[in-house]
């Protein structure tokens, strides 16, 4: 998808709030199931990094 550039970003139209889906309830936040951390390692001069 190409990037859009505007000279004045204040002239861009606002994005509407999420609407209800066809005949269903409005979208609602979902619970977090789990949090995962990336594996850690050392890079270059020995400084720690986390990469997925």
PyMOL Python script that loads the backbone (N, CA, C, O; Angstrom):
from pymol import cmd

cmd.read_pdbstr("""\
ATOM      1  N   UNK A   1       0.848  -1.159   0.000  1.00  0.00           N
ATOM      2  CA  UNK A   1       0.000   0.000   0.000  1.00  0.00           C
ATOM      3  C   UNK A   1       0.900   1.230   0.000  1.00  0.00           C
ATOM      4  O   UNK A   1       1.796   1.319   0.840  1.00  0.00           O
ATOM      5  N   UNK A   2       0.701   2.164  -0.892  1.00  0.00           N
ATOM      6  CA  UNK A   2       1.569   3.339  -0.938  1.00  0.00           C
ATOM      7  C   UNK A   2       1.319   4.269   0.243  1.00  0.00           C
ATOM      8  O   UNK A   2       0.212   4.351   0.776  1.00  0.00           O
ATOM      9  N   UNK A   3       2.376   4.962   0.631  1.00  0.00           N
ATOM     10  CA  UNK A   3       2.254   5.939   1.715  1.00  0.00           C
ATOM     11  C   UNK A   3       1.518   7.166   1.204  1.00  0.00           C
ATOM     12  O   UNK A   3       1.592   7.497   0.021  1.00  0.00           O
ATOM     13  N   UNK A   4       0.816   7.832   2.092  1.00  0.00           N
ATOM     14  CA  UNK A   4       0.103   9.051   1.737  1.00  0.00           C
ATOM     15  C   UNK A   4       0.787  10.204   2.440  1.00  0.00           C
ATOM     16  O   UNK A   4       1.019  10.151   3.648  1.00  0.00           O
ATOM     17  N   UNK A   5       1.110  11.240   1.696  1.00  0.00           N
ATOM     18  CA  UNK A   5       1.750  12.414   2.270  1.00  0.00           C
ATOM     19  C   UNK A   5       0.866  13.617   2.019  1.00  0.00           C
ATOM     20  O   UNK A   5       0.422  13.855   0.896  1.00  0.00           O
ATOM     21  N   UNK A   6       0.615  14.368   3.067  1.00  0.00           N
ATOM     22  CA  UNK A   6      -0.186  15.588   2.934  1.00  0.00           C
ATOM     23  C   UNK A   6       0.654  16.768   3.390  1.00  0.00           C
ATOM     24  O   UNK A   6       1.406  16.671   4.359  1.00  0.00           O
ATOM     25  N   UNK A   7       0.520  17.894   2.676  1.00  0.00           N
ATOM     26  CA  UNK A   7       1.265  19.087   3.082  1.00  0.00           C
ATOM     27  C   UNK A   7       0.855  19.511   4.482  1.00  0.00           C
ATOM     28  O   UNK A   7       1.702  19.865   5.303  1.00  0.00           O
ATOM     29  N   UNK A   8      -0.450  19.475   4.755  1.00  0.00           N
ATOM     30  CA  UNK A   8      -0.953  19.849   6.072  1.00  0.00           C
ATOM     31  C   UNK A   8      -1.770  18.671   6.598  1.00  0.00           C
ATOM     32  O   UNK A   8      -2.886  18.450   6.128  1.00  0.00           O
ATOM     33  N   UNK A   9      -1.245  17.909   7.559  1.00  0.00           N
ATOM     34  CA  UNK A   9      -1.983  16.737   8.044  1.00  0.00           C
ATOM     35  C   UNK A   9      -3.302  17.090   8.712  1.00  0.00           C
ATOM     36  O   UNK A   9      -4.150  16.214   8.885  1.00  0.00           O
ATOM     37  N   UNK A  10      -3.498  18.344   9.092  1.00  0.00           N
ATOM     38  CA  UNK A  10      -4.752  18.742   9.721  1.00  0.00           C
ATOM     39  C   UNK A  10      -5.907  18.773   8.724  1.00  0.00           C
ATOM     40  O   UNK A  10      -7.067  18.855   9.129  1.00  0.00           O
ATOM     41  N   UNK A  11      -5.611  18.710   7.435  1.00  0.00           N
ATOM     42  CA  UNK A  11      -6.662  18.717   6.413  1.00  0.00           C
ATOM     43  C   UNK A  11      -7.196  17.312   6.130  1.00  0.00           C
ATOM     44  O   UNK A  11      -8.196  17.163   5.428  1.00  0.00           O
ATOM     45  N   UNK A  12      -6.540  16.281   6.668  1.00  0.00           N
ATOM     46  CA  UNK A  12      -6.995  14.911   6.428  1.00  0.00           C
ATOM     47  C   UNK A  12      -8.279  14.642   7.199  1.00  0.00           C
ATOM     48  O   UNK A  12      -8.442  15.156   8.305  1.00  0.00           O
ATOM     49  N   UNK A  13      -9.200  13.848   6.646  1.00  0.00           N
ATOM     50  CA  UNK A  13     -10.444  13.544   7.358  1.00  0.00           C
ATOM     51  C   UNK A  13     -10.172  12.644   8.558  1.00  0.00           C
ATOM     52  O   UNK A  13      -9.241  11.839   8.538  1.00  0.00           O
ATOM     53  N   UNK A  14     -10.973  12.778   9.585  1.00  0.00           N
ATOM     54  CA  UNK A  14     -10.829  11.943  10.783  1.00  0.00           C
ATOM     55  C   UNK A  14     -11.299  10.525  10.488  1.00  0.00           C
ATOM     56  O   UNK A  14     -12.179  10.314   9.653  1.00  0.00           O
ATOM     57  N   UNK A  15     -10.712   9.567  11.171  1.00  0.00           N
ATOM     58  CA  UNK A  15     -11.122   8.171  11.056  1.00  0.00           C
ATOM     59  C   UNK A  15     -12.294   7.964  12.007  1.00  0.00           C
ATOM     60  O   UNK A  15     -12.225   8.329  13.180  1.00  0.00           O
ATOM     61  N   UNK A  16     -13.346   7.388  11.503  1.00  0.00           N
ATOM     62  CA  UNK A  16     -14.544   7.180  12.320  1.00  0.00           C
ATOM     63  C   UNK A  16     -14.310   6.076  13.350  1.00  0.00           C
ATOM     64  O   UNK A  16     -13.458   5.208  13.160  1.00  0.00           O
ATOM     65  N   UNK A  17     -15.061   6.117  14.422  1.00  0.00           N
ATOM     66  CA  UNK A  17     -14.990   5.072  15.444  1.00  0.00           C
ATOM     67  C   UNK A  17     -15.475   3.758  14.842  1.00  0.00           C
ATOM     68  O   UNK A  17     -16.277   3.774  13.908  1.00  0.00           O
ATOM     69  N   UNK A  18     -15.007   2.623  15.355  1.00  0.00           N
ATOM     70  CA  UNK A  18     -15.454   1.336  14.810  1.00  0.00           C
ATOM     71  C   UNK A  18     -16.975   1.206  14.902  1.00  0.00           C
ATOM     72  O   UNK A  18     -17.566   1.434  15.957  1.00  0.00           O
ATOM     73  N   UNK A  19     -17.582   0.845  13.810  1.00  0.00           N
ATOM     74  CA  UNK A  19     -19.036   0.687  13.768  1.00  0.00           C
ATOM     75  C   UNK A  19     -19.396  -0.750  14.134  1.00  0.00           C
ATOM     76  O   UNK A  19     -18.528  -1.619  14.221  1.00  0.00           O
ATOM     77  N   UNK A  20     -20.663  -0.978  14.342  1.00  0.00           N
ATOM     78  CA  UNK A  20     -21.107  -2.341  14.620  1.00  0.00           C
ATOM     79  C   UNK A  20     -20.987  -3.161  13.345  1.00  0.00           C
ATOM     80  O   UNK A  20     -21.156  -2.647  12.239  1.00  0.00           O
ATOM     81  N   UNK A  21     -20.697  -4.427  13.516  1.00  0.00           N
ATOM     82  CA  UNK A  21     -20.626  -5.322  12.369  1.00  0.00           C
ATOM     83  C   UNK A  21     -22.048  -5.688  11.970  1.00  0.00           C
ATOM     84  O   UNK A  21     -22.966  -5.562  12.781  1.00  0.00           O
ATOM     85  N   UNK A  22     -22.236  -6.120  10.785  1.00  0.00           N
ATOM     86  CA  UNK A  22     -23.559  -6.384  10.224  1.00  0.00           C
ATOM     87  C   UNK A  22     -24.460  -7.144  11.192  1.00  0.00           C
ATOM     88  O   UNK A  22     -24.376  -8.369  11.281  1.00  0.00           O
ATOM     89  N   UNK A  23     -25.302  -6.448  11.902  1.00  0.00           N
ATOM     90  CA  UNK A  23     -26.285  -7.054  12.779  1.00  0.00           C
ATOM     91  C   UNK A  23     -25.720  -7.649  14.057  1.00  0.00           C
ATOM     92  O   UNK A  23     -26.429  -8.364  14.764  1.00  0.00           O
ATOM     93  N   UNK A  24     -24.467  -7.370  14.367  1.00  0.00           N
ATOM     94  CA  UNK A  24     -23.853  -7.926  15.569  1.00  0.00           C
ATOM     95  C   UNK A  24     -23.554  -6.820  16.566  1.00  0.00           C
ATOM     96  O   UNK A  24     -23.754  -5.639  16.281  1.00  0.00           O
ATOM     97  N   UNK A  25     -23.071  -7.214  17.741  1.00  0.00           N
ATOM     98  CA  UNK A  25     -22.687  -6.240  18.757  1.00  0.00           C
ATOM     99  C   UNK A  25     -21.438  -5.487  18.296  1.00  0.00           C
ATOM    100  O   UNK A  25     -20.705  -5.969  17.433  1.00  0.00           O
ATOM    101  N   UNK A  26     -21.198  -4.315  18.867  1.00  0.00           N
ATOM    102  CA  UNK A  26     -19.971  -3.589  18.513  1.00  0.00           C
ATOM    103  C   UNK A  26     -18.730  -4.366  18.956  1.00  0.00           C
ATOM    104  O   UNK A  26     -18.790  -5.191  19.868  1.00  0.00           O
ATOM    105  N   UNK A  27     -17.614  -4.088  18.299  1.00  0.00           N
ATOM    106  CA  UNK A  27     -16.361  -4.739  18.671  1.00  0.00           C
ATOM    107  C   UNK A  27     -15.993  -4.344  20.095  1.00  0.00           C
ATOM    108  O   UNK A  27     -16.225  -3.208  20.508  1.00  0.00           O
ATOM    109  N   UNK A  28     -15.420  -5.276  20.840  1.00  0.00           N
ATOM    110  CA  UNK A  28     -15.024  -4.992  22.211  1.00  0.00           C
ATOM    111  C   UNK A  28     -13.614  -5.521  22.442  1.00  0.00           C
ATOM    112  O   UNK A  28     -13.178  -6.432  21.738  1.00  0.00           O
ATOM    113  N   UNK A  29     -12.902  -4.974  23.405  1.00  0.00           N
ATOM    114  CA  UNK A  29     -11.533  -5.441  23.663  1.00  0.00           C
ATOM    115  C   UNK A  29     -11.505  -6.919  24.050  1.00  0.00           C
ATOM    116  O   UNK A  29     -12.417  -7.414  24.711  1.00  0.00           O
ATOM    117  N   UNK A  30     -10.460  -7.610  23.634  1.00  0.00           N
ATOM    118  CA  UNK A  30     -10.303  -9.022  23.964  1.00  0.00           C
ATOM    119  C   UNK A  30      -9.265  -9.170  25.066  1.00  0.00           C
ATOM    120  O   UNK A  30      -8.338  -8.364  25.148  1.00  0.00           O
ATOM    121  N   UNK A  31      -9.404 -10.185  25.917  1.00  0.00           N
ATOM    122  CA  UNK A  31      -8.435 -10.369  26.995  1.00  0.00           C
ATOM    123  C   UNK A  31      -7.090 -10.871  26.459  1.00  0.00           C
ATOM    124  O   UNK A  31      -7.023 -11.519  25.414  1.00  0.00           O
ATOM    125  N   UNK A  32      -6.026 -10.557  27.197  1.00  0.00           N
ATOM    126  CA  UNK A  32      -4.693 -11.049  26.855  1.00  0.00           C
ATOM    127  C   UNK A  32      -4.594 -12.493  27.305  1.00  0.00           C
ATOM    128  O   UNK A  32      -4.898 -12.803  28.457  1.00  0.00           O
ATOM    129  N   UNK A  33      -4.171 -13.388  26.411  1.00  0.00           N
ATOM    130  CA  UNK A  33      -4.053 -14.796  26.759  1.00  0.00           C
ATOM    131  C   UNK A  33      -2.718 -15.102  27.426  1.00  0.00           C
ATOM    132  O   UNK A  33      -2.679 -15.816  28.428  1.00  0.00           O
ATOM    133  N   UNK A  34      -1.622 -14.569  26.882  1.00  0.00           N
ATOM    134  CA  UNK A  34      -0.308 -14.729  27.506  1.00  0.00           C
ATOM    135  C   UNK A  34       0.653 -13.698  26.945  1.00  0.00           C
ATOM    136  O   UNK A  34       0.410 -13.098  25.898  1.00  0.00           O
ATOM    137  N   UNK A  35       1.755 -13.503  27.667  1.00  0.00           N
ATOM    138  CA  UNK A  35       2.804 -12.581  27.243  1.00  0.00           C
ATOM    139  C   UNK A  35       4.061 -13.406  27.040  1.00  0.00           C
ATOM    140  O   UNK A  35       4.449 -14.183  27.912  1.00  0.00           O
ATOM    141  N   UNK A  36       4.697 -13.238  25.888  1.00  0.00           N
ATOM    142  CA  UNK A  36       5.878 -14.017  25.557  1.00  0.00           C
ATOM    143  C   UNK A  36       7.056 -13.081  25.353  1.00  0.00           C
ATOM    144  O   UNK A  36       6.910 -12.016  24.753  1.00  0.00           O
ATOM    145  N   UNK A  37       8.227 -13.470  25.852  1.00  0.00           N
ATOM    146  CA  UNK A  37       9.427 -12.668  25.633  1.00  0.00           C
ATOM    147  C   UNK A  37      10.277 -13.329  24.557  1.00  0.00           C
ATOM    148  O   UNK A  37      10.238 -14.547  24.380  1.00  0.00           O
ATOM    149  N   UNK A  38      11.031 -12.528  23.855  1.00  0.00           N
ATOM    150  CA  UNK A  38      11.899 -13.028  22.798  1.00  0.00           C
ATOM    151  C   UNK A  38      13.139 -13.668  23.409  1.00  0.00           C
ATOM    152  O   UNK A  38      13.516 -13.340  24.534  1.00  0.00           O
ATOM    153  N   UNK A  39      13.775 -14.580  22.675  1.00  0.00           N
ATOM    154  CA  UNK A  39      15.009 -15.166  23.192  1.00  0.00           C
ATOM    155  C   UNK A  39      16.100 -14.100  23.304  1.00  0.00           C
ATOM    156  O   UNK A  39      16.185 -13.198  22.470  1.00  0.00           O
ATOM    157  N   UNK A  40      16.922 -14.210  24.329  1.00  0.00           N
ATOM    158  CA  UNK A  40      17.985 -13.226  24.514  1.00  0.00           C
ATOM    159  C   UNK A  40      19.310 -13.812  24.051  1.00  0.00           C
ATOM    160  O   UNK A  40      19.497 -15.028  24.008  1.00  0.00           O
ATOM    161  N   UNK A  41      20.214 -12.919  23.709  1.00  0.00           N
ATOM    162  CA  UNK A  41      21.542 -13.345  23.277  1.00  0.00           C
ATOM    163  C   UNK A  41      22.490 -12.172  23.349  1.00  0.00           C
ATOM    164  O   UNK A  41      22.115 -11.083  23.782  1.00  0.00           O
ATOM    165  N   UNK A  42      23.730 -12.398  22.922  1.00  0.00           N
ATOM    166  CA  UNK A  42      24.727 -11.334  22.906  1.00  0.00           C
ATOM    167  C   UNK A  42      25.082 -11.028  21.463  1.00  0.00           C
ATOM    168  O   UNK A  42      25.109 -11.922  20.618  1.00  0.00           O
ATOM    169  N   UNK A  43      25.353  -9.772  21.186  1.00  0.00           N
ATOM    170  CA  UNK A  43      25.639  -9.370  19.822  1.00  0.00           C
ATOM    171  C   UNK A  43      26.850  -8.453  19.792  1.00  0.00           C
ATOM    172  O   UNK A  43      27.113  -7.709  20.737  1.00  0.00           O
ATOM    173  N   UNK A  44      27.575  -8.524  18.696  1.00  0.00           N
ATOM    174  CA  UNK A  44      28.686  -7.599  18.468  1.00  0.00           C
ATOM    175  C   UNK A  44      29.708  -7.604  19.584  1.00  0.00           C
ATOM    176  O   UNK A  44      30.416  -8.590  19.788  1.00  0.00           O
ATOM    177  N   UNK A  45      29.780  -6.505  20.300  1.00  0.00           N
ATOM    178  CA  UNK A  45      30.762  -6.343  21.368  1.00  0.00           C
ATOM    179  C   UNK A  45      30.318  -6.998  22.664  1.00  0.00           C
ATOM    180  O   UNK A  45      30.929  -6.767  23.708  1.00  0.00           O
ATOM    181  N   UNK A  46      29.270  -7.808  22.621  1.00  0.00           N
ATOM    182  CA  UNK A  46      28.830  -8.516  23.798  1.00  0.00           C
ATOM    183  C   UNK A  46      27.667  -7.880  24.532  1.00  0.00           C
ATOM    184  O   UNK A  46      27.378  -8.238  25.673  1.00  0.00           O
ATOM    185  N   UNK A  47      26.989  -6.923  23.875  1.00  0.00           N
ATOM    186  CA  UNK A  47      25.835  -6.313  24.541  1.00  0.00           C
ATOM    187  C   UNK A  47      24.589  -7.179  24.337  1.00  0.00           C
ATOM    188  O   UNK A  47      24.423  -7.802  23.288  1.00  0.00           O
ATOM    189  N   UNK A  48      23.716  -7.211  25.349  1.00  0.00           N
ATOM    190  CA  UNK A  48      22.544  -8.092  25.283  1.00  0.00           C
ATOM    191  C   UNK A  48      21.477  -7.559  24.320  1.00  0.00           C
ATOM    192  O   UNK A  48      21.233  -6.354  24.255  1.00  0.00           O
ATOM    193  N   UNK A  49      20.847  -8.468  23.578  1.00  0.00           N
ATOM    194  CA  UNK A  49      19.733  -8.110  22.685  1.00  0.00           C
ATOM    195  C   UNK A  49      18.633  -9.166  22.820  1.00  0.00           C
ATOM    196  O   UNK A  49      18.886 -10.284  23.269  1.00  0.00           O
ATOM    197  N   UNK A  50      17.424  -8.802  22.431  1.00  0.00           N
ATOM    198  CA  UNK A  50      16.309  -9.748  22.355  1.00  0.00           C
ATOM    199  C   UNK A  50      15.789  -9.720  20.934  1.00  0.00           C
ATOM    200  O   UNK A  50      15.448  -8.659  20.411  1.00  0.00           O
ATOM    201  N   UNK A  51      15.729 -10.874  20.314  1.00  0.00           N
ATOM    202  CA  UNK A  51      15.256 -10.980  18.926  1.00  0.00           C
ATOM    203  C   UNK A  51      14.225 -12.069  18.828  1.00  0.00           C
ATOM    204  O   UNK A  51      14.338 -13.109  19.477  1.00  0.00           O
ATOM    205  N   UNK A  52      13.214 -11.831  18.013  1.00  0.00           N
ATOM    206  CA  UNK A  52      12.178 -12.848  17.814  1.00  0.00           C
ATOM    207  C   UNK A  52      12.535 -13.713  16.628  1.00  0.00           C
ATOM    208  O   UNK A  52      11.791 -14.633  16.289  1.00  0.00           O
TER     209      UNK A  52
END
""", "prot")
cmd.dss("prot")
cmd.show_as("cartoon", "prot")
cmd.util.cbc("prot")
cmd.orient("prot")
